[in-house]
Amino acid sequence: MTAVWRVFFALSIVLLAFLGLSVPYVEPGTATFVVALLSFGMLGVMLVGSSVFIYFDWDPFEEVKLTS
């Protein structure tokens, strides 16, 4: 499952790089600027989340073993 998180991590870095390249061409106060900020926030959350999942090696489909 770590491979999936690594793909999310790499894609978020690539998309953040593209977004960073577009910053000089976006005028503050426009609708495009708002969309860029929202995209930055969502990609940042995806980057942080995937890095945490990679660090803790979290598998959401792993069977939970209950002790009784």
Secondary structure by P-SEA (a helix, b strand, c coil): caaaaaaaaaaaaaaaaaaaaaccccccccaaaaaaaaaaaaaaaaaaaaaaaaaaccccccbbbbcc
